[in-house]
Amino acid sequence: MLVDKGLLVGKLFDTYSGSSYSITGISWEGYDFLENARNDTIWKKVMADSKAKGTSMTMVVLNGLLTKAAQKYAGLD
């Protein structure tokens, strides 16, 4: 799923037992996500906001919220 969403770089292999990925790296989007998520203040704020609203999030929404919170935290918003 992380390859499909563009956070990791990899290749899908079809085998007799099913499909598997070979991960070869991390994308710029993946680096951005990790950079935003590793800030404990930003992570806790986004998670608390989500919990207060009682919603679940997709990776796209989570990444967008982390990016927006990081920009605000840095005074860019």
C-alpha positions as CSV (number, residue, x, y, z in Angstrom):
1,M,0.0,0.0,0.0
2,L,2.9,2.4,0.7
3,V,4.3,1.7,-2.7
4,D,0.8,2.3,-4.3
5,K,0.5,5.6,-2.4
6,G,3.9,6.7,-3.5
7,L,5.6,6.8,-0.1
8,L,8.0,3.9,-0.9
9,V,9.7,2.8,-4.2
10,G,9.3,-0.8,-5.1
11,K,8.5,-3.4,-7.6
12,L,5.7,-5.9,-7.6
13,F,6.6,-9.5,-8.3
14,D,4.1,-12.2,-9.1
15,T,5.0,-15.6,-7.8
16,Y,3.3,-19.0,-7.5
17,S,2.3,-18.3,-4.0
18,G,1.0,-14.8,-4.7
19,S,2.3,-11.3,-5.2
20,S,5.1,-9.6,-3.2
21,Y,7.0,-6.3,-3.3
22,S,10.7,-5.7,-3.4
23,I,11.2,-2.3,-1.7
24,T,14.1,-0.4,-3.2
25,G,13.8,3.0,-1.5
26,I,11.7,5.8,-0.2
27,S,10.2,8.6,-2.3
28,W,10.3,12.3,-1.6
29,E,6.7,12.1,-0.5
30,G,7.8,9.4,1.9
31,Y,10.6,11.6,3.3
32,D,8.1,14.5,3.7
33,F,5.6,12.2,5.5
34,L,8.3,10.9,7.9
35,E,9.7,14.4,8.5
36,N,6.2,15.7,9.5
37,A,5.3,12.6,11.5
38,R,8.4,12.5,13.6
39,N,7.7,15.9,15.2
40,D,5.9,14.7,18.4
41,T,4.0,18.0,18.8
42,I,2.6,17.9,15.3
43,W,1.8,14.2,15.4
44,K,-0.1,14.5,18.8
45,K,-2.0,17.6,17.5
46,V,-3.2,15.8,14.3
47,M,-4.1,12.6,16.2
48,A,-6.0,14.6,18.9
49,D,-7.9,16.5,16.3
50,S,-8.8,13.3,14.5
51,K,-9.9,11.6,17.7
52,A,-12.0,14.6,18.8
53,K,-13.9,14.5,15.5
54,G,-14.3,10.7,15.8
55,T,-13.0,10.1,12.3
56,S,-10.5,7.6,10.7
57,M,-8.0,8.8,8.1
58,T,-6.5,7.6,4.9
59,M,-2.8,8.0,4.3
60,V,-3.6,10.9,1.9
61,V,-5.6,12.7,4.5
62,L,-3.1,12.0,7.3
63,N,-0.2,13.3,5.1
64,G,-2.2,16.4,4.2
65,L,-3.1,17.2,7.8
66,L,0.5,16.6,8.9
67,T,1.8,18.9,6.2
68,K,-0.6,21.6,7.1
69,A,0.1,21.3,10.8
70,A,3.9,21.4,10.1
71,Q,3.5,24.6,8.0
72,K,1.5,26.2,10.8
73,Y,4.0,25.0,13.4
74,A,6.8,26.6,11.3
75,G,4.9,29.9,11.0
76,L,4.3,29.4,7.2
77,D,0.5,29.3,7.4
